[in-house]
């Protein structure tokens, strides 16, 4: 995948996604999103942690600016060209883009974004697609789409609201302002801020900690937490009962 600007690897229970276009601050293209979606669908079942990072000093500057400015990049048509297509076709195309991000929310594994430098637009949404975010002091987030007359459409709006609340999420998106590392930690966007030289080690330690509990317990717990905001309290209690019943049955079966 290096020709697409991605390095995708699986090492036992840990999969890694590295955006590898440092010369353009890891700007993204639809081809990269399709490759990410394919990677997500082909992960072996033993993968329990997915780490997403960017090569060089930036996580990702978002969609390749040339596509926004009306140029064709590696056969990809400019973004605004979609406006001339029938709505149903546009929905299908954007759905394909979204699939490159949404797989990171699946309960089979925990996803970690290791963020340094800029995380802009699609870069911000890629970090939001992950369950956890470890960032360096120079990390800067911005939802740039509204400033370009667009909306965030890669799955970032729901996790942003879940993390910071509606009012703050609206303010961050509508102004397209920068959210720097300290504020990100205060708002809950960042789980931890560490010096750049400690980023890789911290992510490795966090990955090891996530691998300690039994896989089924983490899977069921993540699924419970992901659905908690959409359920009533009684429905959440019911979901907990169902999850625990499955775990007890699986544990008993593993002993036999």
N, C-alpha and C positions, 0 to 999 in steps of 0.2 A: 504493500500500500504506500510505499515511500513516494511513488510518482504522484499520489493524490495529496501528499502532505500529511500522512498519518503513519504512525507506528503502532500496530496492534499485536499484542502478544498475550499468551496465556502461559503462566508458570504454576502448575498445580492449582491451588485454590485461589490464586490471585491473577486477575486479568488486568492488563494495562492499556490505556489509550493515551498516546502522546501526539498532540498536535505538533507537526514538524514543518512549519513554514516560518522560521524565525525571521527571515528577511522581510516579511510583511506582517510581523507581530502575530503570526499564526492566524491570519485572516482565513475565514472559512468559505467553502463553496458547496453548492448542492451535491456535487459528486462526493464530497467528504461526508455529507449527511447520509447519503445512500449507503456508503461503505460502512458507516457506523451502525446503521440499521441492520445491515447484513451481519456484521460482527456480533451484534446483540442476539440475533436469532440462532447463531451457530456456536454459542458458548457451551462448553461441556458442562454437565450437571455438577461437577465437583467445584466449579468456581463459586466462591463465597464472598469475594471482595473484588470490586472493580475500581481502579485508581485512574483518574483522568487528570492529565497535566499538559503543560505547554513547553516546548523546547525554547530555550533562551529567556530573555528578561520579561516576557509578557505571556499571560495565559492565552488570551485571544482578543484581537481587536474587532471581532465580529465578522459579518459578511464582507467578503472581498469588495473593497470600495469601487473597483472597476465595474462590478455588476450593478451597483447602485447608480453609477454615473452613466449607464447606458452602453457599456462595452460588453463584448462577448469574451468570456474567459474559458479557455480549454473546452470550447464547444458549448458552454453553458450560456443561454440567452440572458440578456439583461432582465433584472427583476421586474421592471415596469412593463415588459413585454407580456407578462401574465395578464395584465389588465385588458388585453384585447381578446382573451380567450373566454369561452362560455363559463359562467360561474361554477357549474358542476365540475368542469375540468380543472378549474383553479383549486377547488376544494380538494380534489383528488391529488393534485400535485403538492399542495401544501401539506396534506396528510402524509405524503411520502417524506417530506422534509421533517415533519414532527416525529416520525418514527425513529429518526436518528438520535433523538433526545429521550423519548418516552421510555425506551427499554431500560434506562438507568433507574427507573422507579420500581422495577419488578421486585417482588419480595424474596426471590431466591438468593439474592446477594445484597450486600450493602455497598453503595457507591460513594467514593470520596473524591472531591475536587481539590487538587493541590494548586492553589492560585497565587501567582506572583505577578506584579505589574498590572497591566490593563486587562480587564474582563468587561468588554463592551458589547452591547447588543446581543448578538448570538452567543458571544463569549459569556456574558452575564447569564443568559438563559441556560447555557450548557452547565455552568456552575450550579445554577438553581435546580437543574434536573437531578443532580447528585444528592444523596441523603445528607452528606456531611461536607463541610468546607474548612480546610486548613489553609490559612493565608499568611503571607508575609507582610511586614509593615508597609511596603510600597504598593500593596494591592489597591486597585481603584475600580469600582464597579459603576457602570452607567447603562441605563436602558435608553439607548440612543434612538430607537425607532420613531417615537413621536416627533422628535426634532426633524426627522426626514419626511414627515407626513404619513408615516406608517404606524402599525400597531405591533407589539410583541406577539409573535404567532408561532413560537417554537416550544410552547408548553411552559413558559416561565411565569405567566401571570398568577396561576393558582398557588404554586409554592411560595411566590413572593408575598401574596396576601396571607398565607398560612404562617409565614415567618415573622412578618412585621406588622400585620394588620392592614385593613383596607385603606384607611386614611393615609398612612405613611407610604403604602405601596403606590397609591394614586399620585402622591406628591413626588415620589422618586421617578415615576414614569412620565408624568405630565411635564416635569421640568427638565428631564434628561440630565439631571445634575450628577456630579460625582459623589459616590459614597466610599470614603476611604476606610482603611483597615480598622482603625479604632472605632469608628461609628458602626461599621459592619458588625463588629463584635458586640457592641452595645445593643444593636437592633436584633441580634440573633441570626444575622446572615452568615457570620463566621463563627464556627465552633471554637476556634483558637487562633491566635496570631503568634507566629514564631519567627525568629530571625531567618533570613534566607538560607544561611548555611545549615539550619536545623530542619528545613522543610522536608527533605527526603527522609531523614531519620525519624521525624515525628509521624509522617505518614506510614512509615514501615512499622513503627511501634503501635500505631492505631490499628493497622491491618492485623497485626498479631493479636491484639486484644479482641478484635472482632471475630477472629478465628477460634478463640478459646471455648465459647459456649457451643453446645451441639447445634449443628446446622439447622435442624428442624425447628428448634426453639427460636432462633433468630428469624427464620423465615416467617413463622406464624406471628411473632411479635411485630415485625415490620408491617405485615399485612393488617394487623389490628390497629396499629397507629396510623397507617395511611388512610384507613376508612373511618377513623374515629370522628373526624370533623363532620362527616356526612350522616352520621347515625344519631338517633336519640340515645339517651342514657340506657334505656331498657334494651334497645337493639344492640348497643355496645356490650352490655352484660351478656346478651345472648351470643354475640360473636365470640366473646371470651370463653364462654362455656364450650362452644363448638371447637374452638382452637385447642383448648385444654383436653377435650375428649380425644381429638386426633392425636395429640402428643402422647397421651397416656397409652393409646392403642399402639402407636408406633414404637414407643419405648418397650412395651411388653413384647411386641413382636421381635424386637432386636435381641431380647434375652432368650428367645426360643429357637 
